[in-house]
Every structure is written in structure tokens, then in C-alpha cells.
Amino acid sequence: MDTTTHRTIRLSLPQRKWLIRGLTQPGGKLPLFDENGKRINLQVVRKCVDAGWAEPWFENQMKPDWLVCKLTDAGRLALEDTNSESV
């Protein structure tokens, strides 16, 4: 019997939309703003960082309150896992 457990990853739509944008950026850089120029909700960013799907990349000297992040390997896996759920 297989004793390994598979935890289903549940990304919210805002988390998924934010993380997926890192797939096409150099180094997996995640955007500070959405497609309409609105700042990404800090709760979305924090929850993704707390889950290990994103990580702080560097401090923005001009805007120290802005959290510049990049996609992690765990974030890539989470996106793959949610893609397989929707198939």
C-alpha cells in the first residue's frame, strides 16, 4: 500500500493569476501591478510567500514598502498541480 500522501494545492484565482505571470519573466520575477496598472493586493503576495510559492527577491530602495518577489520551484509545482486539476 502506498503511504505517501498528496496534498491538493488550492490557489485562489488572484494567487494563480499573479503567480502565472512569473512563468514568462526572467528569473521568475512577479509583477507589482496587474494588467490594468492596479497594485497587486498585499494579502495575495503575503499568502503566496507564506505558502512558499513566492519569495522576496530584493528590497526596493525607492519604495521600501513594496515587496518585490519571484516565483519559487514550489510555486511552479503549485501551478502545475492546479493545471492538472482543471483538466
Secondary structure, DSSP 8 states (H G I E B T S, - for coil): ------------HHHHHHHHGGGGSGGGB--SB-TTS-B--HHHHHHHHHHTSEEEEEE-SS-TTSEEEEE-HHHHHHHHHHHHH--
